[in-house]
Amino acid sequence: GGPELVEARTYRFDAHHTFEHAVRLQYRPAQEVTDGRSRDPVEIQGARLSTVDREAIDAEVEATLDAAVAFALAGPEPDPAGALDHLYASGLTARGGS
């Protein structure tokens, strides 16, 4: 076994932000979303698995997500003073254009 590459082109099924749901913004035709779902690589490859294997993988993913949420909720609230930290690069010198 040497190097391998998996290219999985997929479609963004959901909105960019929850606000789009709140205002019921629809900027793509329903058929486009349906077509995108028919090419979902997760579902296509998942269909190749046995039901038992797929359910085991799904359960493992759910457990991982549940653990991540529990970890986040158990942690301290972030300090609002740091809300703008690390948004922009600092210490860079602007170069003049020609």
DOMI-648272 format. One record per residue: residue in one letter; x, y, z of N, C-alpha, C in turn. Coordinates in steps of 0.2 Angstrom, whole numbers, plus 2048, in hexadecimal, padded with zeros to 3 digits. Last residue first. Layout:
<rs>
<r residuo="a" n_X="X" n_Y="Y" n_Z="Z" ca_X="X" ca_Y="Y" ca_Z="Z" c_X="X" c_Y="Y" c_Z="Z"/>
...
</rs>
This chain:
<rs>
<r residuo="s" n_X="810" n_Y="8F1" n_Z="7DD" ca_X="814" ca_Y="8F4" ca_Z="7D8" c_X="80F" c_Y="8F7" c_Z="7D2"/>
<r residuo="g" n_X="80E" n_Y="8F3" n_Z="7EF" ca_X="80C" ca_Y="8F0" ca_Z="7E8" c_X="810" c_Y="8F4" c_Z="7E3"/>
<r residuo="g" n_X="816" n_Y="8EF" n_Z="7FE" ca_X="814" ca_Y="8F4" ca_Z="7F9" c_X="813" c_Y="8F0" c_Z="7F2"/>
<r residuo="r" n_X="810" n_Y="8E5" n_Z="80B" ca_X="815" ca_Y="8E6" ca_Z="806" c_X="812" c_Y="8EB" c_Z="801"/>
<r residuo="a" n_X="80E" n_Y="8E6" n_Z="81D" ca_X="80B" ca_Y="8E6" ca_Z="816" c_X="811" c_Y="8E8" c_Z="811"/>
<r residuo="t" n_X="814" n_Y="8DA" n_Z="828" ca_X="815" ca_Y="8E0" ca_Z="825" c_X="812" c_Y="8E0" c_Z="81E"/>
<r residuo="l" n_X="80C" n_Y="8D2" n_Z="835" ca_X="80D" ca_Y="8D2" ca_Z="82E" c_X="80F" c_Y="8D9" c_Z="82C"/>
<r residuo="g" n_X="807" n_Y="8D1" n_Z="842" ca_X="80E" ca_Y="8D1" ca_Z="841" c_X="810" c_Y="8D1" c_Z="83A"/>
<r residuo="s" n_X="7F9" n_Y="8C6" n_Z="840" ca_X="7FC" ca_Y="8CC" ca_Z="843" c_X="803" c_Y="8CC" c_Z="842"/>
<r residuo="a" n_X="7EA" n_Y="8C1" n_Z="838" ca_X="7F1" ca_Y="8C0" ca_Z="839" c_X="7F4" c_Y="8C7" c_Z="83C"/>
<r residuo="y" n_X="7DA" n_Y="8C1" n_Z="841" ca_X="7DE" ca_Y="8C3" ca_Z="83C" c_X="7E6" c_Y="8C2" c_Z="83D"/>
<r residuo="l" n_X="7D5" n_Y="8BA" n_Z="84B" ca_X="7D1" ca_Y="8BA" ca_Z="845" c_X="7D5" c_Y="8BD" c_Z="83F"/>
<r residuo="h" n_X="7DA" n_Y="8B8" n_Z="858" ca_X="7DC" ca_Y="8B3" ca_Z="853" c_X="7D8" c_Y="8B4" c_Z="84C"/>
<r residuo="d" n_X="7CD" n_Y="8BF" n_Z="862" ca_X="7D4" ca_Y="8BD" ca_Z="861" c_X="7D5" c_Y="8B8" c_Z="85B"/>
<r residuo="l" n_X="7C1" n_Y="8C3" n_Z="864" ca_X="7C4" ca_Y="8C6" ca_Z="85E" c_X="7CB" c_Y="8C3" c_Z="85D"/>
<r residuo="a" n_X="7BE" n_Y="8BE" n_Z="870" ca_X="7BA" ca_Y="8BC" ca_Z="86B" c_X="7BD" c_Y="8BE" c_Z="864"/>
<r residuo="g" n_X="7C4" n_Y="8BF" n_Z="87D" ca_X="7C8" ca_Y="8BC" ca_Z="877" c_X="7C4" c_Y="8BB" c_Z="871"/>
<r residuo="a" n_X="7BA" n_Y="8C4" n_Z="885" ca_X="7BF" ca_Y="8C9" ca_Z="883" c_X="7C4" c_Y="8C6" c_Z="87E"/>
<r residuo="p" n_X="7B2" n_Y="8B9" n_Z="888" ca_X="7B0" ca_Y="8BE" ca_Z="883" c_X="7B5" c_Y="8C3" c_Z="881"/>
<r residuo="d" n_X="7B8" n_Y="8AA" n_Z="88B" ca_X="7B9" ca_Y="8B1" ca_Z="88D" c_X="7B7" c_Y="8B5" c_Z="888"/>
<r residuo="p" n_X="7AD" n_Y="89C" n_Z="88A" ca_X="7B3" ca_Y="8A0" ca_Z="888" c_X="7B3" c_Y="8A7" c_Z="88A"/>
<r residuo="e" n_X="7A9" n_Y="891" n_Z="898" ca_X="7A7" ca_Y="896" ca_Z="893" c_X="7AD" c_Y="89A" c_Z="891"/>
<r residuo="p" n_X="7B1" n_Y="882" n_Z="89A" ca_X="7B0" ca_Y="888" ca_Z="89C" c_X="7AD" c_Y="88D" c_Z="896"/>
<r residuo="g" n_X="7AA" n_Y="872" n_Z="895" ca_X="7AF" ca_Y="877" ca_Z="896" c_X="7AD" c_Y="87D" c_Z="898"/>
<r residuo="a" n_X="79E" n_Y="86A" n_Z="893" ca_X="7A2" ca_Y="86A" ca_Z="89A" c_X="7A7" c_Y="86F" c_Z="89B"/>
<r residuo="l" n_X="79C" n_Y="86D" n_Z="886" ca_X="797" ca_Y="86F" ca_Z="88B" c_X="79A" c_Y="86F" c_Z="892"/>
<r residuo="a" n_X="7A7" n_Y="866" n_Z="880" ca_X="7A6" ca_Y="86D" ca_Z="87F" c_X="7A1" c_Y="870" c_Z="884"/>
<r residuo="f" n_X="7A4" n_Y="859" n_Z="884" ca_X="7AA" ca_Y="85C" ca_Z="885" c_X="7AA" c_Y="863" c_Z="885"/>
<r residuo="a" n_X="798" n_Y="856" n_Z="87E" ca_X="798" ca_Y="856" ca_Z="885" c_X="79E" c_Y="85A" c_Z="887"/>
<r residuo="v" n_X="79C" n_Y="857" n_Z="870" ca_X="797" ca_Y="85C" ca_Z="873" c_X="797" c_Y="85C" c_Z="87A"/>
<r residuo="a" n_X="7A4" n_Y="84C" n_Z="86F" ca_X="7A7" ca_Y="853" ca_Z="86E" c_X="7A2" c_Y="858" c_Z="871"/>
<r residuo="a" n_X="79B" n_Y="842" n_Z="872" ca_X="7A1" ca_Y="843" ca_Z="877" c_X="7A4" c_Y="84A" c_Z="876"/>
<r residuo="d" n_X="793" n_Y="843" n_Z="867" ca_X="790" ca_Y="844" ca_Z="86E" c_X="795" c_Y="845" c_Z="873"/>
<r residuo="l" n_X="79C" n_Y="83F" n_Z="85D" ca_X="799" ca_Y="846" ca_Z="85D" c_X="796" c_Y="847" c_Z="864"/>
<r residuo="t" n_X="79F" n_Y="832" n_Z="861" ca_X="7A4" ca_Y="837" ca_Z="860" c_X="7A1" c_Y="83E" c_Z="861"/>
<r residuo="a" n_X="792" n_Y="82C" n_Z="85F" ca_X="795" ca_Y="82C" ca_Z="866" c_X="79B" c_Y="831" c_Z="866"/>
<r residuo="e" n_X="790" n_Y="82E" n_Z="851" ca_X="78B" ca_Y="831" ca_Z="856" c_X="78F" c_Y="832" c_Z="85D"/>
<r residuo="v" n_X="79A" n_Y="826" n_Z="84D" ca_X="79A" ca_Y="82D" ca_Z="84B" c_X="796" c_Y="831" c_Z="850"/>
<r residuo="e" n_X="795" n_Y="819" n_Z="852" ca_X="79C" ca_Y="81C" ca_Z="854" c_X="79C" c_Y="823" c_Z="852"/>
<r residuo="a" n_X="789" n_Y="818" n_Z="84B" ca_X="789" ca_Y="819" ca_Z="852" c_X="790" c_Y="81B" c_Z="855"/>
<r residuo="d" n_X="78E" n_Y="817" n_Z="83D" ca_X="78A" ca_Y="81D" ca_Z="83F" c_X="789" c_Y="81E" c_Z="847"/>
<r residuo="i" n_X="795" n_Y="80B" n_Z="83E" ca_X="798" ca_Y="811" ca_Z="83D" c_X="794" c_Y="817" c_Z="83F"/>
<r residuo="a" n_X="78A" n_Y="803" n_Z="841" ca_X="78F" ca_Y="803" ca_Z="846" c_X="793" c_Y="80A" c_Z="845"/>
<r residuo="e" n_X="782" n_Y="804" n_Z="836" ca_X="77F" ca_Y="806" ca_Z="83C" c_X="785" c_Y="807" c_Z="841"/>
<r residuo="r" n_X="78B" n_Y="7FF" n_Z="82C" ca_X="789" ca_Y="806" ca_Z="82C" c_X="786" c_Y="808" c_Z="832"/>
<r residuo="d" n_X="78B" n_Y="7F1" n_Z="831" ca_X="791" ca_Y="7F6" ca_Z="830" c_X="790" c_Y="7FD" c_Z="830"/>
<r residuo="v" n_X="77E" n_Y="7EE" n_Z="82F" ca_X="781" ca_Y="7ED" ca_Z="836" c_X="787" c_Y="7F2" c_Z="836"/>
<r residuo="t" n_X="77C" n_Y="7EF" n_Z="822" ca_X="778" ca_Y="7F3" ca_Z="826" c_X="77B" c_Y="7F3" c_Z="82D"/>
<r residuo="s" n_X="78B" n_Y="7F0" n_Z="819" ca_X="785" ca_Y="7EC" ca_Z="81B" c_X="782" c_Y="7F1" c_Z="820"/>
<r residuo="l" n_X="78F" n_Y="7FC" n_Z="80C" ca_X="790" ca_Y="7F9" ca_Z="812" c_X="78A" c_Y="7F5" c_Z="814"/>
<r residuo="r" n_X="78B" n_Y="804" n_Z="802" ca_X="78F" ca_Y="7FE" ca_Z="800" c_X="790" c_Y="7FA" c_Z="806"/>
<r residuo="a" n_X="785" n_Y="80F" n_Z="807" ca_X="780" ca_Y="80A" ca_Z="804" c_X="784" c_Y="803" c_Z="802"/>
<r residuo="g" n_X="790" n_Y="817" n_Z="809" ca_X="78C" ca_Y="814" ca_Z="80F" c_X="788" c_Y="80E" c_Z="80C"/>
<r residuo="q" n_X="792" n_Y="81C" n_Z="7FD" ca_X="797" ca_Y="817" ca_Z="800" c_X="794" c_Y="813" c_Z="806"/>
<r residuo="i" n_X="787" n_Y="824" n_Z="7FC" ca_X="789" ca_Y="81F" ca_Z="7F6" c_X="78D" c_Y="81A" c_Z="7F9"/>
<r residuo="e" n_X="787" n_Y="82C" n_Z="807" ca_X="782" ca_Y="827" ca_Z="806" c_X="783" c_Y="822" c_Z="801"/>
<r residuo="v" n_X="793" n_Y="833" n_Z="805" ca_X="792" ca_Y="82F" ca_Z="80B" c_X="78D" c_Y="82A" c_Z="80A"/>
<r residuo="p" n_X="791" n_Y="839" n_Z="7F8" ca_X="796" ca_Y="834" ca_Z="7F9" c_X="795" c_Y="830" c_Z="7FF"/>
<r residuo="d" n_X="782" n_Y="83D" n_Z="7F1" ca_X="786" ca_Y="83E" ca_Z="7F7" c_X="78B" c_Y="838" c_Z="7F8"/>
<r residuo="r" n_X="77A" n_Y="83F" n_Z="7E6" ca_X="782" ca_Y="83E" ca_Z="7E5" c_X="786" c_Y="83E" c_Z="7EB"/>
<r residuo="s" n_X="76E" n_Y="842" n_Z="7EB" ca_X="76F" ca_Y="83C" ca_Z="7E7" c_X="776" c_Y="83A" c_Z="7E6"/>
<r residuo="r" n_X="770" n_Y="84F" n_Z="7EF" ca_X="76F" ca_Y="849" ca_Z="7F4" c_X="770" c_Y="842" c_Z="7F1"/>
<r residuo="g" n_X="770" n_Y="856" n_Z="7E3" ca_X="776" ca_Y="855" ca_Z="7E7" c_X="776" c_Y="850" c_Z="7EC"/>
<r residuo="d" n_X="762" n_Y="854" n_Z="7E0" ca_X="768" ca_Y="851" ca_Z="7DB" c_X="76E" c_Y="851" c_Z="7DF"/>
<r residuo="t" n_X="75D" n_Y="85C" n_Z="7EA" ca_X="75B" ca_Y="855" ca_Z="7E9" c_X="760" c_Y="851" c_Z="7E5"/>
<r residuo="v" n_X="762" n_Y="868" n_Z="7E7" ca_X="764" ca_Y="865" ca_Z="7ED" c_X="762" c_Y="85E" c_Z="7ED"/>
<r residuo="e" n_X="75C" n_Y="86A" n_Z="7DB" ca_X="763" ca_Y="86A" ca_Z="7DB" c_X="765" c_Y="867" c_Z="7E2"/>
<r residuo="q" n_X="74E" n_Y="86A" n_Z="7DE" ca_X="751" ca_Y="865" ca_Z="7DA" c_X="758" c_Y="865" c_Z="7DA"/>
<r residuo="a" n_X="74D" n_Y="876" n_Z="7E5" ca_X="74C" ca_Y="870" ca_Z="7E9" c_X="74F" c_Y="86A" c_Z="7E5"/>
<r residuo="p" n_X="759" n_Y="883" n_Z="7E1" ca_X="753" ca_Y="87F" ca_Z="7DF" c_X="753" c_Y="879" c_Z="7E3"/>
<r residuo="r" n_X="75F" n_Y="88E" n_Z="7ED" ca_X="760" ca_Y="889" ca_Z="7E8" c_X="75A" c_Y="885" c_Z="7E7"/>
<r residuo="y" n_X="75C" n_Y="897" n_Z="7F7" ca_X="75F" ca_Y="89A" ca_Z="7F1" c_X="761" c_Y="894" c_Z="7EC"/>
<r residuo="q" n_X="752" n_Y="89B" n_Z="803" ca_X="753" ca_Y="895" ca_Z="7FE" c_X="756" c_Y="898" c_Z="7F8"/>
<r residuo="l" n_X="74F" n_Y="89F" n_Z="813" ca_X="752" ca_Y="8A1" ca_Z="80D" c_X="754" c_Y="89B" c_Z="809"/>
<r residuo="r" n_X="748" n_Y="8A0" n_Z="81F" ca_X="746" ca_Y="89B" ca_Z="81A" c_X="749" c_Y="89D" c_Z="813"/>
<r residuo="v" n_X="74E" n_Y="8A6" n_Z="82A" ca_X="74A" ca_Y="8AA" ca_Z="825" c_X="747" c_Y="8A6" c_Z="81F"/>
<r residuo="a" n_X="753" n_Y="89B" n_Z="830" ca_X="74F" ca_Y="8A0" ca_Z="834" c_X="74B" c_Y="8A4" c_Z="82F"/>
<r residuo="h" n_X="75C" n_Y="896" n_Z="827" ca_X="756" ca_Y="892" ca_Z="829" c_X="751" c_Y="897" c_Z="82C"/>
<r residuo="e" n_X="765" n_Y="8A0" n_Z="827" ca_X="762" ca_Y="89F" ca_Z="820" c_X="75C" c_Y="89A" c_Z="822"/>
<r residuo="f" n_X="76B" n_Y="8A0" n_Z="833" ca_X="767" ca_Y="8A5" ca_Z="832" c_X="762" c_Y="8A4" c_Z="82B"/>
<r residuo="t" n_X="774" n_Y="895" n_Z="833" ca_X="76D" ca_Y="894" ca_Z="836" c_X="768" c_Y="89A" c_Z="834"/>
<r residuo="h" n_X="77D" n_Y="895" n_Z="824" ca_X="77C" ca_Y="897" ca_Z="82B" c_X="775" c_Y="896" c_Z="82D"/>
<r residuo="h" n_X="77D" n_Y="88F" n_Z="818" ca_X="784" ca_Y="891" ca_Z="81A" c_X="783" c_Y="893" c_Z="822"/>
<r residuo="a" n_X="772" n_Y="880" n_Z="817" ca_X="774" ca_Y="887" ca_Z="816" c_X="77B" c_Y="889" c_Z="819"/>
<r residuo="d" n_X="776" n_Y="870" n_Z="810" ca_X="773" ca_Y="875" ca_Z="814" c_X="775" c_Y="87C" c_Z="813"/>
<r residuo="f" n_X="77D" n_Y="869" n_Z="807" ca_X="776" ca_Y="868" ca_Z="807" c_X="773" c_Y="86D" c_Z="80B"/>
<r residuo="r" n_X="78A" n_Y="86A" n_Z="7FC" ca_X="788" ca_Y="86D" ca_Z="802" c_X="780" c_Y="86D" c_Z="803"/>
<r residuo="y" n_X="790" n_Y="85B" n_Z="7F5" ca_X="78B" ca_Y="861" ca_Z="7F4" c_X="78A" c_Y="864" c_Z="7FB"/>
<r residuo="t" n_X="7A0" n_Y="855" n_Z="7F0" ca_X="799" ca_Y="854" ca_Z="7F3" c_X="796" c_Y="85B" c_Z="7F2"/>
<r residuo="r" n_X="7AD" n_Y="84A" n_Z="7EB" ca_X="7A9" ca_Y="850" ca_Z="7EA" c_X="7A2" c_Y="850" c_Z="7EC"/>
<r residuo="a" n_X="7BA" n_Y="843" n_Z="7F2" ca_X="7B2" ca_Y="843" ca_Z="7F3" c_X="7AF" c_Y="849" c_Z="7F1"/>
<r residuo="e" n_X="7C7" n_Y="83A" n_Z="7EE" ca_X="7C4" ca_Y="841" ca_Z="7EC" c_X="7BD" c_Y="840" c_Z="7ED"/>
<r residuo="v" n_X="7D4" n_Y="833" n_Z="7F6" ca_X="7CD" ca_Y="832" ca_Z="7F5" c_X="7CA" c_Y="839" c_Z="7F4"/>
<r residuo="l" n_X="7E3" n_Y="82B" n_Z="7F3" ca_X="7DF" ca_Y="831" ca_Z="7F3" c_X="7D8" c_Y="830" c_Z="7F2"/>
<r residuo="e" n_X="7F2" n_Y="823" n_Z="7FA" ca_X="7EB" ca_Y="823" ca_Z="7F7" c_X="7E8" c_Y="82A" c_Z="7F8"/>
<r residuo="p" n_X="802" n_Y="81C" n_Z="7FA" ca_X="7FE" ca_Y="822" ca_Z="7FB" c_X="7F7" c_Y="821" c_Z="7F7"/>
<r residuo="g" n_X="803" n_Y="80A" n_Z="7FB" ca_X="806" ca_Y="811" ca_Z="7FB" c_X="801" c_Y="816" c_Z="7FC"/>
<r residuo="g" n_X="804" n_Y="7FA" n_Z="800" ca_X="800" ca_Y="800" ca_Z="800" c_X="804" c_Y="806" c_Z="800"/>
</rs>
